[in-house]
Amino acid sequence: MGSENFLITLSIRIMLFSLLCFHVKSVVAEQIDVSAQDNLQMVLDQSADGDVLLLSSGRYFGNFIINHAITLRGDGSNTVIDAEGDGHALLLKNSHITIDNLTIENWGNDLTEQYSGIYSDQQASHLVIQNNYLKGDGFGIWLQKGEYIKVLNNVVEGNTQLRSSDRGNGIQLSIVKHVEVRGNEIFHTRDGLYIISSQENVLENNTMHDLRYGIHYMYSHNNKVLNNHAYNTRAGYALMSSRHLTVSGNSTENSEDYGFLLNFITSSTISNNTIKNVWTKPENKVLGRDGKGLFVYNSAYNTIKGNLIDTAEIGIHLTAGSENTKIYGNSFINNPIQVKYVSNKKQEWSLDGKGNYWSNYLGWDMNSDNIGDVIFEPNDGIDKLVWQYPEMKMLMDSPAVLILRWVQRQFPVLKAPGVKDSFPLMSSPHQQIKKTSELATNIAMHERVH
């Protein structure tokens, strides 16, 4: 009996030891070196959660599916995932996946199938996609129904041989939460960043150019859009059907239709953004198509403050019930039409004794408090007639129109209600910031020299 007990005990110990070894092997991450001669899909299938796959230089052909929580890392431009013109290049079907330092090219162009360079399967969360270069026809990075995702420092380039409407968006977020999109550059796609039905995300320090829309929002709430830069677009930022957005520190220049488009945006703050050079190209000019720095359509209960609108055909255009909005501390500079507002409801564009700066304000400041002593009203009844009947433009310099403008000024009771700024600023806070910055730069250069 003693020997039998000993053998039983020894067998149990051997079994337990084997199970322990198997468990340890399964939980300890491995680093796996992969070359272009290897079957990458087979390596992906045989990997375990936590493994790090290091891809050496070379071109990896195929449509690869990642089913495990792994890291897939290359050495940059020399490590190429080539989807050979069809399907997704990388399909992520698990959470806790990192895609790092790869070049991804030549995925499919079927937008209906949502073909993408990197495509996350439904509910893939805790992803990190960073330091990659993607170039292709369809969508660059498409993420859906996931949470806690980071998209960092990637470059996404579209195909200029396709019409803009036939290209995918650079980075698309669909029904996601807690996603950080930072430090990316996107160009030659349809839209740069497209966000739909996604909550509590942060888009920060991204650069978007040569696109339709730099950032495009639909049905997304409680998002932050911070310190992004857009240029050479039809609209720098198209924000639609969303609420509780914080849009601050962004810039846009050389847009053709809109710097910022707000369509059915509520309870949001648009602050400290810079909008420059919004001008429709002469070859695209049609009646009613003018470059608008800020276009606010059917949007209410927002705060628009501290923004610079410089050299737009129309500085700000409000229409379709866009009321109950606080507008103050902005600078409207060098815009041929500063404000376009067609309504019979009064609008006061100042708050707590602080209005906006208007480069065409002709008032004075007797007590030197930087607040104009004369109310600024950017529009009169003649402006509204011209907007309603554009053919009147040919009469703008006629004696009859000049007399009508004079009558309105002399008899305010005849003037239709509209926008007024009771506390216009005599100097632009943005110009003061620029002068302070230039002075600091000059001092620093002087100290370096000496």
Secondary structure as UniProt FT lines:
FT   HELIX           2..27
FT   STRAND          31..34
FT   TURN            36..37
FT   HELIX           40..46
FT   TURN            49..50
FT   STRAND          52..55
FT   STRAND          58..61
FT   STRAND          64..66
FT   STRAND          71..73
FT   TURN            77..78
FT   STRAND          79..82
FT   TURN            84..85
FT   STRAND          90..92
FT   STRAND          98..100
FT   STRAND          103..105
FT   TURN            111..114
FT   STRAND          116..120
FT   TURN            122..123
FT   STRAND          128..130
FT   STRAND          133..135
FT   STRAND          139..144
FT   STRAND          147..152
FT   STRAND          155..157
FT   TURN            160..161
FT   HELIX           164..166
FT   STRAND          171..174
FT   STRAND          177..182
FT   STRAND          185..187
FT   STRAND          193..196
FT   STRAND          202..204
FT   STRAND          207..218
FT   STRAND          224..226
FT   STRAND          229..243
FT   STRAND          246..248
FT   STRAND          251..266
FT   STRAND          269..271
FT   STRAND          274..278
FT   HELIX           282..284
FT   TURN            287..288
FT   STRAND          292..297
FT   STRAND          303..305
FT   STRAND          308..312
FT   STRAND          314..319
FT   STRAND          326..328
FT   STRAND          331..333
FT   STRAND          337..341
FT   STRAND          347..348
FT   TURN            352..353
FT   STRAND          357..358
FT   TURN            359..360
FT   TURN            366..367
FT   HELIX           381..388
FT   HELIX           390..395
FT   TURN            396..397
FT   HELIX           399..410
FT   HELIX           412..414
FT   STRAND          419..421
FT   HELIX           429..449
//
